[in-house]
């Protein structure tokens, strides 16, 4: 197979691979079986040491273009190499352990051709071995609001307009790996609209070597940085101590104390008035800030490692500062935990 690209297809499919011998055959065949056939299949191998290359070379389909990197430089750099040399009008992402359903490209092309203001089209998906479809927000305004909580666009489902990358010199940021896709969506937001098709068009594989399992802590930290970057689209400038508080609120296993609650109440008012440009849908954003407050309350009450009477006094103080509405039974339960010096 040629390692150069001399065609101008409708779609360039970018699929990085590295030691993918167990799953890559299914991934390749799911792309070759698409009902929309005008594509170039760009497979970028990151110096695999198993049988991945042999499996890829067993296919004689002229649409496959294999790029063999002489040195392992990482997933994000493979993606950027693909973006640099892609010739298709559209770029479709694919991962080497997933399966695209046959009408995926056909459905995405149909949407993007009919809606020129949209730059990205993802889809719902299901996890292999799980019959439940993972539904994602579909409309642009829903997607923006959901991105405030985390990534809601599945990377291997997306199709994007190549011209947007060329025009705005966009690419994946290696420093944001393993949240490089989430970061790219936030980069794209000022340039145009994003959409997810409600229909399930990809089967997503979870296994022990999945990034979400191997690099969970790192992914949480980079995702927090992306969420803070998204907030910068508001009409406000956050001070270092405000950014630090938001990081602690966003981090799953970090507790909040009564001083944090006092500080958050001031930050909450600042956030409530920061959406003057209507970057976010106003009612939805107001609800988001209220939900942040609920999260702060939850982290304050339920995420302490050890409870005592001092904590209960802090809880009484917090009730006067923030809108805490515990049922009497739960409040009594909390008091008993503090009285007994309950330890998690």
Secondary structure, DSSP 4 states (H G I P E B T S, - for coil): --SS-----SEEEEEEESS-TTTHHHHHHHHHT-S---EEEEEEE----SSHHHHHHT---TTEEEEE-SS---HHHHHHHHHHH--SSEEEE--TT-EE-TTHHHHHHHHHHH-TTEEEEEEEEEETT--SEE----SHHHHHHHHTTS--S-GGG-EEEHHHHHHHT----GGGTTSHHHHHHHHHHTTSEEEEEEEEEEEE---TT-HHHHTHHHHHHHHHHHHHHHHTTSS----HHHHHHHHHHHSTT----HHHHHHHHHHHHHHHT--TT-SS-HHHHHHHHHHHHHHHHHHHHH--SB--HHHHHHHHHHHHHS-----HHHHHHHHHHHHTT-B-
